[in-house]
């Protein structure tokens, strides 16, 4: 479970979209960077279809209300866990009460 302390510029929940529903007027939509979504889900042991947070341009500040694992993929938004820098595309263990935050956008536009 998460508690959003600061929402960031544009953070949404995304997945691979709604393929096969266009005849009903439903656009595919979904994530902007399917590769980053799949990398993050793979490292976490999730299926490709699992939903992710898509964080655009500036990141949120999130408190974890339970221990879990996370992965950040896509662009580089200077992610930090409890004010310590963390790397993209790696499995990160978080504990209850940990705070995930983001700083300067270094590369890319969206992260997952």
C-alpha positions as CSV (number, residue, x, y, z in Angstrom):
1,X,0.0,0.0,0.0
2,X,1.1,3.5,-0.8
3,X,0.4,6.9,0.6
4,X,0.9,9.7,-1.9
5,X,2.5,12.6,-0.1
6,X,3.0,14.7,-3.2
7,X,1.4,13.8,-6.6
8,X,4.1,15.1,-9.0
9,X,3.1,16.7,-12.3
10,X,1.3,13.8,-14.0
11,X,1.3,10.3,-12.3
12,X,-1.2,7.8,-13.6
13,X,-1.8,4.0,-13.4
14,X,-1.2,2.4,-16.8
15,X,-1.0,-1.0,-18.3
16,X,-0.6,-2.4,-21.9
17,X,-3.9,-1.0,-23.0
18,X,-7.2,-2.3,-24.4
19,X,-6.2,-4.2,-27.5
20,X,-9.1,-5.7,-29.4
21,X,-11.8,-3.2,-28.3
22,X,-11.4,-0.6,-31.0
23,X,-14.6,-1.8,-32.8
24,X,-16.5,-0.6,-29.7
25,X,-14.8,2.8,-29.8
26,X,-12.3,2.1,-27.0
27,X,-8.8,3.3,-27.9
28,X,-5.8,1.1,-27.1
29,X,-4.3,3.7,-24.8
30,X,-2.0,2.2,-22.1
31,X,1.6,3.1,-21.2
32,X,3.8,5.4,-23.3
33,X,6.8,3.2,-23.0
34,X,5.9,-0.5,-23.2
35,X,9.6,-1.6,-23.0
36,X,10.1,0.2,-19.6
37,X,6.8,-1.3,-18.3
38,X,7.9,-4.8,-19.3
39,X,11.4,-4.4,-17.8
40,X,10.0,-3.3,-14.5
41,X,7.4,-6.0,-14.4
42,X,9.9,-8.7,-15.3
43,X,12.3,-7.7,-12.6
44,X,9.5,-7.8,-10.1
45,X,8.3,-11.2,-11.3
46,X,5.0,-9.8,-12.6
47,X,3.3,-10.6,-15.9
48,X,3.7,-8.0,-18.7
49,X,0.1,-7.1,-18.2
50,X,0.5,-5.9,-14.6
51,X,-0.3,-2.2,-14.1
52,X,2.4,0.3,-13.1
53,X,2.6,3.9,-12.1
54,X,3.5,6.1,-15.1
55,X,5.3,9.2,-13.8
56,X,5.7,12.0,-16.3
57,X,8.1,15.0,-16.2
58,X,8.3,15.3,-12.3
59,X,7.9,12.6,-9.8
60,X,5.7,12.1,-6.8
61,X,6.7,11.6,-3.2
62,X,5.4,8.3,-1.9
63,X,5.4,6.7,1.6
64,X,5.2,2.9,1.7
65,X,2.7,1.6,4.2
66,X,4.0,-2.0,4.0
67,X,7.2,-3.7,3.1
68,X,7.5,-4.6,-0.6
69,X,9.8,-4.6,-3.6
70,X,9.9,-1.9,-6.3
71,X,11.7,-1.3,-9.6
72,X,12.1,1.9,-11.5
73,X,12.5,1.8,-15.2
74,X,12.4,4.2,-18.2
75,X,13.8,7.7,-17.8
76,X,16.0,9.0,-15.1
77,X,14.3,11.3,-12.6
78,X,17.0,11.0,-9.9
79,X,15.1,8.6,-7.7
80,X,15.8,8.4,-4.0
81,X,14.7,6.1,-1.2
82,X,14.9,7.9,2.2
83,X,17.2,10.5,0.6
84,X,19.7,7.9,-0.8
85,X,20.0,7.6,-4.5
86,X,18.8,4.4,-6.1
87,X,19.4,2.9,-9.6
88,X,17.0,2.3,-12.4
89,X,16.3,-1.3,-13.6
90,X,17.1,-3.0,-10.3
91,X,15.0,-4.7,-7.7
92,X,14.8,-2.6,-4.6
93,X,13.4,-3.7,-1.2
94,X,11.5,-1.1,0.7
95,X,10.2,-1.2,4.3
96,X,7.1,0.2,5.9
97,X,7.6,3.9,6.4
98,X,10.2,4.3,3.6
99,X,9.9,7.4,1.4
100,X,10.4,7.3,-2.4
101,X,11.1,10.7,-4.0
102,X,12.3,12.0,-7.3
103,X,14.6,14.9,-8.2
104,X,15.9,16.4,-11.4
105,X,14.8,14.9,-14.7
106,X,18.1,13.7,-16.2
107,X,16.9,11.8,-19.2
108,X,13.7,10.6,-20.8
109,X,10.3,11.9,-20.0
110,X,8.4,9.1,-18.3
111,X,9.4,6.6,-15.7
112,X,7.7,3.5,-14.4
